[in-house]
Amino acid sequence: MNKDEPPREMEDTEKQLEKVGRSRAIYKTVGCFVSIVFMVFVLWWLFTSGAFRWDKDYCCNAEKDANNVLVAMANYFSDLKRTKIPTITVLQAEEGFSTTNPFNNISITPVPSTVLSNSITIQVSVADASNRCPMGTTYTKTMGGGRGVWK
């Protein structure tokens, strides 16, 4: 072995590092390709099925409005001197009621009770004027009742 020549182990190490460098480049290329495919898939999924989920926000806003009306009415009727069904403007003025969905139409309707004679139940309907809720166009909930219904 000559003094000017590098040791044979060094040559082997350099060859191994060269191979590792090539394999890392291949892994980076494959990883980049897989990342791009994954991003394309995510974007495709968002644009094809995501719209349904985003439209549900309109449904939630109409449901919140119906619940807010019923809570405001409960506060309104907590004063025993109040015996008439209030309008939306009265609830807004006296109870601080506000809507979460700017595209709604709210109606308060007395419905004859099927349980007690000479009594009524109060039904609140919120119409989603945006027509973007996939569950229906009008959400109706009864005061003292369970879940509301989309029609």
Backbone hydrogen bonds in HBPLUS format (Angstrom, degrees):
<---DONOR---> <-ACCEPTOR-->    atom                        ^
c    i                          cat <-CA-CA->   ^        H-A-AA   ^      H-
h    n   atom  resd res      DA  || num        DHA   H-A  angle D-A-AA Bond
n    s   type  num  typ     dist DA aas  dist angle  dist       angle   num
A0005-GLU N   A0002-ASN O   3.33 MM   3  5.42 142.4  2.48  98.1 108.0     1
A0010-MET N   A0007-PRO O   3.04 MM   3  5.49 133.1  2.27 108.1 119.7     2
A0012-ASP N   A0008-ARG O   3.11 MM   4  6.47 159.8  2.15 152.6 157.7     3
A0013-THR N   A0009-GLU O   2.94 MM   4  6.15 154.2  2.01 143.7 151.1     4
A0014-GLU N   A0010-MET O   2.93 MM   4  6.16 157.5  1.99 148.8 154.3     5
A0015-LYS N   A0011-GLU O   3.01 MM   4  6.28 155.8  2.07 148.4 154.7     6
A0016-GLN N   A0012-ASP O   2.95 MM   4  6.21 155.4  2.01 147.5 154.5     7
A0017-LEU N   A0013-THR O   2.89 MM   4  6.15 156.8  1.94 150.2 156.7     8
A0018-GLU N   A0014-GLU O   2.93 MM   4  6.13 150.7  2.02 143.9 152.1     9
A0019-LYS N   A0015-LYS O   2.98 MM   4  6.29 156.3  2.04 147.5 153.1    10
A0020-VAL N   A0016-GLN O   2.88 MM   4  6.17 159.9  1.92 150.5 156.3    11
A0021-GLY N   A0017-LEU O   2.82 MM   4  6.01 155.8  1.88 146.5 153.5    12
A0022-ARG N   A0018-GLU O   3.01 MM   4  6.32 152.4  2.09 146.1 152.9    13
A0023-SER N   A0019-LYS O   2.92 MM   4  6.22 160.8  1.95 151.6 157.1    14
A0024-ARG N   A0020-VAL O   2.84 MM   4  6.04 151.8  1.92 149.4 157.5    15
A0025-ALA N   A0021-GLY O   3.04 MM   4  6.23 152.4  2.11 141.4 148.7    16
A0026-ILE N   A0022-ARG O   2.96 MM   4  6.29 151.5  2.04 146.0 154.0    17
A0027-TYR N   A0023-SER O   2.89 MM   4  6.16 160.3  1.93 148.0 153.1    18
A0028-LYS N   A0024-ARG O   2.83 MM   4  6.06 157.6  1.88 149.9 156.1    19
A0029-THR N   A0025-ALA O   2.97 MM   4  6.15 157.7  2.02 145.1 150.9    20
A0030-VAL N   A0026-ILE O   2.88 MM   4  6.11 167.4  1.90 156.5 159.8    21
A0031-GLY N   A0027-TYR O   2.75 MM   4  5.82 159.1  1.80 147.1 154.1    22
A0032-CYS N   A0028-LYS O   2.87 MM   4  5.99 154.6  1.93 145.8 152.3    23
A0033-PHE N   A0029-THR O   2.99 MM   4  6.23 159.5  2.04 147.2 152.8    24
A0034-VAL N   A0030-VAL O   2.88 MM   4  6.12 162.7  1.91 154.1 158.6    25
A0035-SER N   A0031-GLY O   2.92 MM   4  6.07 155.1  1.98 144.5 151.7    26
A0036-ILE N   A0032-CYS O   2.99 MM   4  6.24 157.6  2.04 149.2 154.7    27
A0037-VAL N   A0033-PHE O   2.97 MM   4  6.25 163.6  2.00 152.4 156.7    28
A0038-PHE N   A0034-VAL O   2.89 MM   4  6.07 158.7  1.93 148.5 154.7    29
A0039-MET N   A0035-SER O   2.89 MM   4  6.14 160.0  1.93 150.5 155.6    30
A0040-VAL N   A0036-ILE O   2.96 MM   4  6.19 160.2  2.00 151.6 156.8    31
A0041-PHE N   A0037-VAL O   2.97 MM   4  6.19 156.7  2.02 147.6 154.2    32
A0042-VAL N   A0038-PHE O   2.92 MM   4  6.21 161.1  1.95 153.8 158.4    33
A0043-LEU N   A0039-MET O   2.98 MM   4  6.19 166.5  2.00 152.3 155.7    34
A0044-TRP N   A0040-VAL O   2.92 MM   4  6.08 159.3  1.96 148.1 154.4    35
A0045-TRP N   A0041-PHE O   2.88 MM   4  6.11 160.1  1.92 152.1 157.5    36
A0046-LEU N   A0042-VAL O   2.89 MM   4  6.14 160.4  1.93 152.8 158.0    37
A0047-PHE N   A0043-LEU O   3.01 MM   4  6.18 164.9  2.04 152.6 156.0    38
A0048-THR N   A0044-TRP O   2.97 MM   4  6.03 142.7  2.11 147.1 156.9    39
A0049-SER N   A0045-TRP O   2.97 MM   4  5.77 165.9  1.99 147.3 152.0    40
A0050-GLY N   A0046-LEU O   2.99 MM   4  4.57 132.2  2.23 114.4 125.7    41
A0054-TRP N   A0050-GLY O   3.04 MM   4  6.35 157.8  2.09 154.3 161.0    42
A0055-ASP N   A0051-ALA O   2.96 MM   4  6.12 152.6  2.03 150.8 157.4    43
A0056-LYS N   A0053-ARG O   3.23 MM   3  5.35 141.5  2.39  98.0 108.5    44
A0057-ASP N   A0054-TRP O   3.24 MM   3  5.87 160.7  2.28 113.3 118.4    45
A0058-TYR N   A0055-ASP O   3.08 MM   3  5.70 139.9  2.25 114.1 122.2    46
A0059-CYS N   A0056-LYS O   3.01 MM   3  4.99 118.7  2.40  94.6 110.0    47
A0060-CYS N   A0056-LYS O   2.96 MM   4  6.33 160.4  2.00 155.3 159.9    48
A0061-ASN N   A0057-ASP O   2.96 MM   4  6.19 154.4  2.03 147.8 154.5    49
A0062-ALA N   A0058-TYR O   3.17 MM   4  6.41 156.3  2.23 144.0 149.2    50
A0063-GLU N   A0059-CYS O   2.98 MM   4  6.27 159.0  2.02 152.7 159.0    51
A0064-LYS N   A0060-CYS O   2.82 MM   4  6.04 155.4  1.88 149.7 156.6    52
A0065-ASP N   A0061-ASN O   2.96 MM   4  6.17 156.2  2.02 144.8 151.2    53
A0066-ALA N   A0062-ALA O   3.07 MM   4  6.37 158.8  2.12 148.0 152.7    54
A0067-ASN N   A0063-GLU O   3.01 MM   4  6.28 161.9  2.04 149.5 154.4    55
A0068-ASN N   A0064-LYS O   2.75 MM   4  5.96 157.5  1.80 153.6 160.6    56
A0069-VAL N   A0065-ASP O   2.95 MM   4  6.18 152.6  2.02 149.2 155.9    57
A0070-LEU N   A0066-ALA O   3.09 MM   4  6.38 160.7  2.13 147.7 152.5    58
A0071-VAL N   A0067-ASN O   2.93 MM   4  6.19 155.3  1.99 151.4 158.2    59
A0072-ALA N   A0068-ASN O   2.93 MM   4  6.08 162.2  1.96 146.6 151.8    60
A0073-MET N   A0069-VAL O   2.83 MM   4  6.06 150.4  1.92 147.4 156.3    61
A0074-ALA N   A0070-LEU O   2.95 MM   4  6.16 149.7  2.05 141.1 149.0    62
A0075-ASN N   A0071-VAL O   3.00 MM   4  6.33 156.6  2.06 149.7 155.7    63
A0076-TYR N   A0072-ALA O   2.84 MM   4  6.04 151.5  1.92 142.4 151.4    64
A0077-PHE N   A0073-MET O   2.86 MM   4  6.07 162.4  1.89 153.3 156.2    65
A0078-SER N   A0075-ASN O   3.20 MM   3  5.12 151.9  2.29  97.0 105.5    66
A0082-ARG N   A0079-ASP O   3.05 MM   3  5.86 165.1  2.07 125.4 129.8    67
A0091-LEU N   A0087-THR O   3.04 MM   4  6.38 160.2  2.08 150.5 155.8    68
A0092-GLN N   A0088-ILE O   2.87 MM   4  6.13 154.3  1.93 151.1 158.7    69
A0093-ALA N   A0089-THR O   2.94 MM   4  6.10 156.5  2.00 144.2 150.4    70
A0094-GLU N   A0090-VAL O   2.82 MM   4  5.86 174.5  1.82 158.7 160.6    71
A0095-GLU N   A0091-LEU O   2.92 MM   4  5.11 148.3  2.02 127.2 136.9    72
A0097-PHE N   A0091-LEU O   3.36 MM   6  5.72 173.9  2.37 125.9 124.2    73
A0129-ALA N   A0103-PHE O   2.79 MM  26  5.23 150.0  1.87 169.1 176.3    74
A0105-ASN N   A0127-ALA O   3.10 MM  22  5.04 142.7  2.25 132.9 142.8    75
A0127-ALA N   A0105-ASN O   2.81 MM  22  5.04 165.5  1.84 148.1 152.1    76
A0107-SER N   A0125-SER O   2.87 MM  18  5.25 156.9  1.93 151.4 158.0    77
A0125-SER N   A0107-SER O   2.92 MM  18  5.25 164.3  1.94 153.2 158.4    78
A0109-THR N   A0123-GLN O   2.78 MM  14  5.11 170.6  1.79 157.1 160.4    79
A0123-GLN N   A0109-THR O   2.79 MM  14  5.11 170.8  1.80 154.3 157.4    80
A0111-VAL N   A0121-THR O   2.73 MM  10  5.21 168.5  1.74 165.7 168.5    81
A0121-THR N   A0111-VAL O   2.73 MM  10  5.21 163.2  1.75 156.5 161.6    82
A0113-SER N   A0119-SER O   2.98 MM   6  5.62 171.9  1.99 139.3 136.6    83
A0143-MET N   A0122-ILE O   2.78 MM  21  5.43 172.3  1.78 170.3 173.0    84
A0124-VAL N   A0141-LYS O   2.80 MM  17  5.38 174.3  1.81 166.6 165.1    85
A0141-LYS N   A0124-VAL O   2.87 MM  17  5.38 160.0  1.91 154.8 161.4    86
A0126-VAL N   A0139-TYR O   2.79 MM  13  5.20 159.9  1.83 150.7 157.5    87
A0139-TYR N   A0126-VAL O   2.84 MM  13  5.20 167.7  1.86 147.8 148.9    88
A0128-ASP N   A0137-THR O   2.84 MM   9  5.45 161.3  1.88 157.6 164.0    89
A0131-ASN N   A0128-ASP O   3.30 MM   3  5.95 161.8  2.34 116.1 120.5    90
A0151-LYS N   A0138-THR O   2.86 MM  13  5.36 154.9  1.92 153.4 161.8    91
A0140-THR N   A0149-VAL O   2.89 MM   9  5.31 165.3  1.91 150.2 154.5    92
A0149-VAL N   A0140-THR O   2.80 MM   9  5.31 155.9  1.86 149.4 156.5    93
A0145-GLY N   A0142-THR O   2.92 MM   3  5.04 158.3  1.97 125.1 126.6    94
